[in-house]
Amino acid sequence: MSTKAQQVNEEELTTGDSELPEGWSLACLDELCDPPQYGWTTSAKRDGQGLKLLRTTDISSENVNWNQVPFCEDEPPEPAKYLLDPGDIVVSRAGSVGLSYMIRECPPTVFASYLIRFRPIKPVTSEFISTFLKSPQYWFQIADETLGIAIPNVNGSKLRKLRVPLPPLVEQERICTSVRKALSGTNAVRRGLARTSSILLNFRQAVLAAACSGKLTEDWRERHSNVTPIQNYAVESDLPKTWYWSKLRDCAVLERGRFSIRPRNDPAYYGGKYPFVQIGDLPSDGGDIKEFHQTLNERGLAVSKMFLTGTVLVAIVGATIGNTGVLTFDSCCPDSLIAIRGRSIMHSRFIEYYLRSKKLEIRDTSYASGGQPNINLQTLYPYPVPLAPDEEISVIVSRTEALFKLADAIEKRVAAASARAEHLTQAVLAKAFRGELVPTEAELARKEGREYEPASVLLERIRAQKEITAAKQTKKKNR
């Protein structure tokens, strides 16, 4: 089940007419919107002009940065069919499944094929539908109710059948207004926390750059001017005078991981006591490898090799090329990883810092083989690495780890605050669609001694409107 669906008690979710507040009805999303539409299939290009291409990754935050949205590699022959308008709602059908975004304003933009567009039928507003698409009641339906886990994808057929707790029209407006007011402060906090996460990412990159250029230990070198350089300079260098440039093969031992069996998933080699680190076990941001999800038995160990604690692992195939990690336990690894061992554990860790800071540069050197990008030992052998005296490397590692621990501690507090903000958001939305956030229209009408239009009447008007529209379209096609 999705995390957002778990933010509230499942028993509190609206699942049938008998549980709806007075005057409400249960409608399918399809009844409240035009038929769902899939987006345009094409590649994205970063630079160019013409139509932009909105993707799932672009809607991952609360506000789309239109300057970062790429352009279409190939524009659709009928652009009007895919052009986004204010009030359109797009829902991701893969990747971040169920994620939605309401368009408020945008440059000329079409939406990509992994997004599905919904257009609410007036008088139902886009804001009301968009608010529902963020609620626990929505996420509970998006989750796989049988297995209790989030599904890997969703299609227009499933989305159009989603059940929407529908209040009377004027009550919808009050709910949207109340949700905006209740969450205005929370949303501001969430945006601030998101900026903090970005700042921490930049901070870590700055620490790595300072560590690998000598700037992190400038004060240390001033107090230890008697440190002997590793070697004499033959050429000018932008490094401190006690540092020098080396090739990776000259300062470390490089060895490709080993696991020579076919097929790779033969269970006869797995399930023993020997850790088997794979690409997916490398931390996305580098650093210590603290866990593994597979083990080898004696037979598996015989066709592999055990690498010692402190060994640096580098991914050399697929989308994670250049990802790095440092073993915190002895482990085997497959040939999709390269193991690097410096002259000491500190030296190895310094090399990992540098390779981590150059991940994107290393990734750019990859080439396609059988449709999958990869690099090899010959690519990494001559890779330039800055080196400092051993005494300074120890100081660099100590200071860098201390700064990373500080960033980790802040990140944990940010994550905890983000979880609290998300919980509050989901609690407010759950109350809104249980009819508990604002007085119901039925309650107000009784107090004021007047009639009101229940949601069932609104639904009948929308259905009649859809029938008229469908008849007009049929008549137009038959001309």
C-alpha positions as CSV (number, residue, x, y, z in Angstrom):
1,M,0.0,0.0,0.0
2,S,1.3,3.5,-0.8
3,T,2.8,5.4,2.1
4,K,0.4,8.3,1.6
5,A,-2.6,5.9,2.0
6,Q,-1.1,4.7,5.2
7,Q,-1.0,8.2,6.7
8,V,-4.6,7.7,7.8
9,N,-6.5,4.8,9.3
10,E,-7.8,2.6,6.4
11,E,-11.2,2.3,8.2
12,E,-11.6,6.1,7.8
13,L,-11.4,6.0,4.0
14,T,-14.6,6.5,2.1
15,T,-15.4,3.3,0.3
16,G,-19.2,3.4,-0.3
17,D,-22.3,5.5,-0.4
18,S,-23.4,4.4,3.1
19,E,-20.4,6.1,4.6
20,L,-20.8,9.4,2.7
21,P,-21.9,12.6,4.5
22,E,-25.5,13.7,3.8
23,G,-25.9,15.3,0.4
24,W,-22.7,13.6,-1.0
25,S,-22.5,11.1,-3.8
26,L,-19.9,8.7,-5.0
27,A,-18.8,9.3,-8.6
28,C,-16.2,7.8,-10.9
29,L,-13.5,10.1,-12.0
30,D,-14.6,9.3,-15.6
31,E,-18.0,10.9,-14.8
32,L,-16.4,14.2,-13.7
33,C,-13.9,14.5,-16.5
34,D,-13.5,14.2,-20.2
35,P,-12.0,10.8,-21.3
36,P,-8.4,10.5,-20.2
37,Q,-5.8,11.1,-22.9
38,Y,-2.2,9.7,-23.2
39,G,0.6,12.0,-24.1
40,W,2.9,12.4,-27.1
41,T,5.7,9.8,-27.6
42,T,9.0,11.4,-28.4
43,S,12.5,12.0,-26.9
44,A,13.4,15.2,-25.0
45,K,16.2,17.6,-26.0
46,R,17.6,20.0,-23.5
47,D,18.3,22.9,-25.9
48,G,16.2,24.1,-28.8
49,Q,13.0,25.9,-29.5
50,G,9.4,25.1,-30.2
51,L,7.1,23.0,-28.0
52,K,8.3,21.9,-24.6
53,L,7.7,18.4,-23.4
54,L,6.4,17.9,-19.8
55,R,7.5,14.7,-18.2
56,T,7.0,12.8,-14.9
57,T,10.3,14.1,-13.6
58,D,9.2,17.7,-14.2
59,I,6.1,17.4,-12.0
60,S,7.9,15.7,-9.1
61,S,7.9,18.9,-7.1
62,E,4.9,21.1,-6.2
63,N,5.9,23.7,-8.8
64,V,7.2,23.0,-12.3
65,N,10.3,24.9,-13.3
66,W,9.4,25.6,-16.9
67,N,12.9,26.8,-17.6
68,Q,14.1,23.3,-16.9
69,V,11.4,21.5,-18.9
70,P,13.1,20.2,-22.2
71,F,11.9,20.5,-25.7
72,C,10.4,17.9,-28.1
73,E,12.8,16.1,-30.3
74,D,9.9,15.6,-32.7
75,E,6.8,17.6,-32.4
76,P,3.3,16.0,-32.9
77,P,1.7,16.4,-36.4
78,E,-1.4,17.8,-34.6
79,P,0.0,19.9,-31.7
80,A,-3.4,21.1,-30.6
81,K,-4.2,17.5,-29.6
82,Y,-1.5,17.5,-26.9
83,L,-1.1,21.1,-26.0
84,L,-1.6,21.8,-22.3
85,D,-4.1,24.4,-21.1
86,P,-4.6,26.0,-17.6
87,G,-6.8,23.7,-15.6
88,D,-5.5,20.5,-17.2
89,I,-4.5,17.8,-14.7
90,V,-1.7,15.3,-15.7
91,V,-1.2,12.0,-13.8
92,S,1.9,9.8,-14.0
93,R,1.2,6.2,-15.1
94,A,4.7,4.9,-14.5
95,G,7.7,5.7,-12.3
96,S,6.2,8.0,-9.7
97,V,2.8,6.2,-10.2
98,G,-0.2,8.3,-9.4
99,L,1.7,11.6,-9.0
100,S,-0.5,14.4,-10.3
101,Y,-0.1,18.0,-11.2
102,M,-2.5,20.8,-12.1
103,I,-1.5,23.2,-14.8
104,R,-1.9,26.8,-13.8
105,E,0.1,28.5,-16.5
106,C,2.7,27.3,-19.0
107,P,4.5,28.1,-22.2
108,P,3.5,26.2,-25.4
109,T,3.9,22.6,-24.0
110,V,2.8,19.1,-24.8
111,F,2.8,16.2,-22.3
112,A,4.8,13.1,-22.6
113,S,3.4,9.6,-23.1
114,Y,3.9,8.5,-19.5
115,L,1.5,11.1,-18.4
116,I,-2.3,10.9,-18.7
117,R,-4.4,14.1,-19.0
118,F,-7.7,14.7,-17.3
119,R,-10.0,17.7,-18.0
120,P,-12.7,18.2,-15.4
121,I,-16.2,19.0,-16.7
122,K,-17.7,22.3,-15.5
123,P,-19.0,23.2,-13.0
124,V,-16.6,20.8,-11.2
125,T,-13.4,22.6,-10.9
126,S,-9.8,21.5,-11.6
127,E,-8.8,22.5,-8.1
128,F,-11.4,20.1,-6.5
129,I,-10.2,17.2,-8.7
130,S,-6.6,18.1,-8.1
131,T,-7.1,18.2,-4.3
132,F,-8.7,14.8,-4.4
133,L,-5.8,13.4,-6.4
134,K,-3.5,14.2,-3.4
135,S,-5.8,12.7,-0.7
136,P,-5.3,9.4,1.1
137,Q,-8.7,8.3,-0.4
138,Y,-7.1,8.5,-3.8
139,W,-3.8,6.9,-2.9
140,F,-5.6,4.0,-1.2
141,Q,-7.3,3.2,-4.5
142,I,-4.0,3.6,-6.5
143,A,-2.4,1.1,-4.2
144,D,-2.7,-2.6,-5.0
145,E,-5.4,-3.5,-2.6
146,T,-4.8,-7.2,-2.9
147,L,-1.1,-7.3,-2.3
148,G,-0.9,-4.2,-0.1
149,I,1.9,-2.7,-2.2
150,A,2.1,0.2,-4.7
151,I,1.6,-0.9,-8.2
152,P,4.4,-0.4,-10.8
153,N,2.1,1.4,-13.3
154,V,-1.4,2.5,-13.8
155,N,-3.5,3.1,-17.0
156,G,-6.3,5.4,-18.1
157,S,-8.9,2.6,-17.6
158,K,-8.1,2.2,-13.9
159,L,-7.8,5.9,-13.3
160,R,-11.2,6.7,-14.9
161,K,-12.8,4.2,-12.5
162,L,-11.5,5.8,-9.3
163,R,-14.2,6.6,-6.9
164,V,-14.5,10.3,-5.9
165,P,-16.5,11.4,-2.8
166,L,-18.4,14.2,-4.3
167,P,-20.0,17.0,-2.2
168,P,-22.5,19.5,-3.4
169,L,-20.9,22.2,-5.6
170,V,-20.8,25.0,-3.1
171,E,-19.4,22.7,-0.5
172,Q,-16.6,21.7,-3.0
173,E,-15.6,25.4,-3.1
174,R,-15.5,25.7,0.7
175,I,-13.4,22.5,1.0
176,C,-10.9,23.8,-1.5
177,T,-10.7,27.2,0.2
178,S,-10.3,25.5,3.6
179,V,-7.6,23.1,2.4
180,R,-5.6,26.0,0.9
181,K,-5.8,27.9,4.2
182,A,-5.0,24.9,6.3
183,L,-2.0,23.9,4.2
184,S,-0.6,27.3,3.3
185,G,1.9,27.2,6.2
186,T,2.7,23.5,5.8
187,N,3.4,23.9,2.1
188,A,5.7,26.8,2.8
189,V,7.6,24.6,5.3
190,R,7.8,21.7,2.8
191,R,9.2,24.0,0.1
192,G,11.8,25.2,2.6
193,L,12.7,21.7,3.6
194,A,13.1,20.8,-0.1
195,R,15.5,23.8,-0.5
196,T,17.4,22.5,2.5
197,S,17.9,19.1,0.8
198,S,19.2,20.8,-2.3
199,I,21.6,22.9,-0.1
200,L,22.9,19.8,1.6
201,L,23.5,18.1,-1.8
202,N,25.5,21.2,-2.9
203,F,27.3,21.2,0.5
204,R,28.5,17.6,0.0
205,Q,29.7,18.4,-3.5
206,A,31.6,21.5,-2.2
207,V,33.2,19.4,0.6
208,L,34.4,16.8,-2.0
209,A,35.8,19.6,-4.2
210,A,37.6,21.2,-1.3
211,A,39.0,17.8,-0.1
212,C,40.4,16.8,-3.5
213,S,41.9,20.2,-4.3
214,G,43.7,20.8,-1.1
215,K,41.5,23.7,0.0
216,L,40.1,21.7,3.0
217,T,43.6,21.4,4.5
218,E,45.2,24.7,3.6
219,D,45.5,25.6,7.3
220,W,47.0,22.2,8.1
221,R,49.7,22.6,5.4
222,E,50.7,26.0,6.9
223,R,51.3,24.4,10.3
224,H,53.1,21.4,8.7
225,S,55.4,23.0,6.1
226,N,58.1,20.4,6.8
227,V,56.0,17.6,5.2
228,T,58.0,16.0,2.4
229,P,56.4,16.0,-1.1
230,I,55.6,12.6,-2.6
231,Q,57.7,13.4,-5.6
232,N,59.4,16.3,-7.4
233,Y,57.5,18.2,-10.0
234,A,58.3,17.9,-13.6
235,V,55.5,20.2,-14.8
236,E,53.4,23.1,-13.6
237,S,50.4,22.0,-11.6
238,D,47.3,23.6,-10.1
239,L,47.7,21.5,-6.9
240,P,49.4,22.4,-3.7
241,K,53.2,22.1,-4.0
242,T,53.3,18.9,-1.9
243,W,50.7,17.2,-4.1
244,Y,51.0,15.7,-7.6
245,W,48.9,14.2,-10.3
246,S,48.9,10.4,-10.8
247,K,47.2,8.0,-13.0
248,L,44.8,5.7,-11.3
249,R,46.7,2.5,-12.3
250,D,49.9,3.9,-10.9
251,C,48.5,4.7,-7.4
252,A,46.0,1.8,-6.9
253,V,45.3,-1.8,-7.8
254,L,42.3,-2.1,-10.1
255,E,40.5,-5.4,-10.6
256,R,37.2,-6.3,-12.2
257,G,34.7,-8.1,-10.0
258,R,34.3,-11.8,-10.6
259,F,31.3,-14.1,-10.8
260,S,31.8,-16.4,-13.8
261,I,28.6,-18.5,-14.0
262,R,25.9,-18.8,-16.6
263,P,23.0,-18.3,-16.0
264,R,23.7,-15.7,-13.4
265,N,20.6,-16.5,-11.4
266,D,21.4,-20.2,-10.9
267,P,20.3,-20.7,-7.3
268,A,23.0,-23.4,-6.8
269,Y,25.5,-20.6,-6.1
270,Y,23.5,-18.4,-3.7
271,G,22.3,-18.5,-0.1
272,G,25.5,-18.9,1.8
273,K,27.4,-16.9,4.4
274,Y,29.5,-14.7,2.0
275,P,28.2,-11.2,1.2
276,F,27.7,-10.5,-2.5
277,V,27.5,-6.7,-3.2
278,Q,25.9,-5.8,-6.5
279,I,25.4,-2.5,-8.3
280,G,22.1,-1.8,-6.5
281,D,23.8,-2.0,-3.1
282,L,26.0,1.0,-3.9
283,P,24.7,4.2,-2.2
284,S,23.5,6.6,-4.8
285,D,25.5,9.4,-3.3
286,G,28.7,7.4,-2.6
287,G,30.3,6.6,0.7
288,D,30.0,3.5,2.9
289,I,28.4,0.4,1.6
290,K,26.5,-0.7,4.7
291,E,24.2,-3.5,3.4
292,F,23.8,-6.2,0.8
293,H,20.8,-8.2,-0.5
294,Q,22.5,-11.4,-1.7
295,T,24.9,-13.9,-0.5
296,L,27.0,-16.7,-2.0
297,N,27.7,-20.2,-0.7
298,E,30.9,-22.1,-1.0
299,R,30.2,-23.0,-4.6
300,G,29.6,-19.4,-5.4
301,L,32.7,-18.2,-3.6
302,A,34.8,-20.6,-5.7
303,V,33.8,-18.8,-8.9
304,S,34.1,-15.3,-7.4
305,K,36.6,-13.4,-5.2
306,M,36.4,-11.9,-1.8
307,F,37.4,-8.2,-1.6
308,L,38.5,-6.7,1.7
309,T,37.0,-4.0,3.9
310,G,38.0,-0.6,2.6
311,T,38.0,-1.6,-1.1
312,V,36.4,1.0,-3.4
313,L,33.7,-0.3,-5.8
314,V,32.8,1.5,-9.0
315,A,29.8,0.7,-11.2
316,I,30.8,0.3,-14.9
317,V,27.6,-0.7,-16.7
318,G,24.1,0.7,-17.1
319,A,22.4,3.8,-15.8
320,T,24.5,3.8,-12.6
321,I,27.9,4.1,-14.3
322,G,30.3,6.0,-12.0
323,N,28.4,5.3,-8.8
324,T,30.9,4.5,-6.0
325,G,31.0,3.0,-2.6
326,V,33.5,1.7,0.0
327,L,33.1,-1.7,1.5
328,T,32.6,-1.8,5.3
329,F,32.8,-5.6,5.3
330,D,34.6,-8.2,3.2
331,S,32.5,-9.1,0.2
332,C,32.4,-10.6,-3.3
333,C,31.1,-8.6,-6.3
334,P,30.1,-9.2,-9.9
335,D,32.0,-8.0,-13.0
336,S,29.7,-5.1,-13.3
337,L,31.8,-3.5,-10.6
338,I,35.5,-2.6,-10.5
339,A,37.4,-3.0,-7.2
340,I,40.0,-0.4,-6.4
341,R,42.5,-0.7,-3.6
342,G,44.9,2.1,-2.7
343,R,48.1,1.8,-0.6
344,S,46.0,2.1,2.6
345,I,42.4,2.3,3.7
346,M,42.7,6.1,4.0
347,H,44.3,6.3,0.6
348,S,41.4,4.2,-0.9
349,R,38.8,6.4,0.7
350,F,40.5,9.5,-0.7
351,I,40.4,8.0,-4.1
352,E,36.7,7.3,-3.7
353,Y,36.1,10.9,-2.8
354,Y,37.7,12.0,-6.0
355,L,35.9,9.5,-8.2
356,R,32.6,10.4,-6.5
357,S,33.2,14.0,-7.3
358,K,33.8,13.1,-11.0
359,K,30.9,10.7,-11.4
360,L,29.2,12.7,-14.2
361,E,32.5,13.1,-16.0
362,I,33.2,9.4,-15.8
363,R,29.7,8.7,-17.0
364,D,30.3,10.8,-20.0
365,T,33.2,8.5,-21.1
366,S,30.9,5.5,-21.3
367,Y,30.2,3.9,-24.6
368,A,27.3,1.7,-25.8
369,S,27.8,-2.0,-26.1
370,G,24.7,-4.0,-27.0
371,G,22.5,-1.0,-26.3
372,Q,23.9,-0.6,-22.7
373,P,26.4,2.1,-21.8
374,N,29.5,0.9,-20.0
375,I,33.2,1.6,-19.2
376,N,36.1,-0.8,-18.7
377,L,39.5,-1.0,-17.0
378,Q,41.3,0.6,-19.9
379,T,39.1,3.6,-19.5
380,L,39.9,3.9,-15.8
381,Y,43.6,3.0,-15.9
382,P,44.9,6.4,-17.1
383,Y,42.3,8.4,-15.2
384,P,44.1,11.3,-13.4
385,V,43.9,11.4,-9.6
386,P,45.4,14.1,-7.4
387,L,47.5,12.8,-4.5
388,A,48.7,14.3,-1.2
389,P,51.2,13.0,1.3
390,D,49.8,10.2,3.6
391,E,49.8,12.5,6.6
392,E,47.6,15.0,4.9
393,I,45.3,12.4,3.4
394,S,44.5,11.2,6.9
395,V,43.5,14.7,7.9
396,I,41.5,15.1,4.7
397,V,39.5,11.9,5.4
398,S,38.9,12.8,9.0
399,R,37.7,16.3,8.2
400,T,35.5,15.2,5.3
401,E,33.9,12.4,7.4
402,A,33.1,14.9,10.2
403,L,31.5,17.3,7.7
404,F,29.5,14.5,6.1
405,K,28.3,13.3,9.5
406,L,27.1,16.9,10.2
407,A,25.2,16.9,6.9
408,D,23.7,13.4,7.6
409,A,22.5,14.6,11.0
410,I,20.8,17.7,9.4
411,E,19.4,15.5,6.7
412,K,17.8,13.2,9.3
413,R,16.1,16.1,11.0
414,V,14.9,17.4,7.6
415,A,13.5,14.0,6.7
416,A,11.7,13.8,10.1
417,A,10.2,17.3,9.6
418,S,9.2,16.4,6.0
419,A,7.4,13.3,7.3
420,R,5.5,15.3,9.9
421,A,4.5,17.9,7.3
422,E,3.4,15.1,4.9
423,H,1.4,13.5,7.7
424,L,-0.3,16.7,8.5
425,T,-1.1,17.3,4.8
426,Q,-2.7,13.8,4.5
427,A,-4.6,14.2,7.7
428,V,-6.2,17.5,6.5
429,L,-7.0,16.0,3.1
430,A,-8.5,12.8,4.7
431,K,-10.8,15.0,6.8
432,A,-11.8,17.1,3.8
433,F,-13.0,14.0,1.8
434,R,-14.8,12.6,4.9
435,G,-16.8,15.8,5.1
436,E,-15.2,16.8,8.4
437,L,-13.2,19.9,7.4
438,V,-16.0,22.3,6.8
439,P,-19.8,22.2,7.7
440,T,-21.7,20.2,5.1
441,E,-24.1,21.9,2.8
442,A,-26.9,19.8,4.3
443,E,-26.1,21.0,7.8
444,L,-26.1,24.6,6.8
445,A,-29.3,24.3,4.8
446,R,-31.1,22.9,7.8
447,K,-29.8,25.6,10.1
448,E,-30.8,28.3,7.6
449,G,-34.1,26.7,6.7
450,R,-33.5,26.5,3.0
451,E,-33.2,24.0,0.2
452,Y,-29.9,22.9,-1.4
453,E,-28.7,21.0,-4.4
454,P,-27.2,17.6,-3.4
455,A,-24.4,16.1,-5.4
456,S,-26.7,13.5,-7.0
457,V,-28.5,16.4,-8.8
458,L,-25.1,17.8,-9.9
459,L,-24.1,14.4,-11.2
460,E,-27.3,14.2,-13.3
461,R,-26.7,17.6,-14.8
462,I,-23.1,16.6,-15.7
463,R,-24.3,13.3,-17.3
464,A,-26.9,15.1,-19.3
465,Q,-24.3,17.6,-20.5
466,K,-21.9,14.7,-21.5
467,E,-24.7,13.1,-23.5
468,I,-25.4,16.4,-25.4
469,T,-21.7,16.8,-26.1
470,A,-21.4,13.2,-27.3
471,A,-24.4,13.6,-29.6
472,K,-22.9,16.8,-31.2
473,Q,-19.6,15.0,-31.8
474,T,-21.3,12.1,-33.4
475,K,-23.4,14.4,-35.6
476,K,-20.2,16.2,-36.6
477,K,-18.4,13.0,-37.6
478,N,-21.3,11.8,-39.7
479,R,-21.4,15.0,-41.8
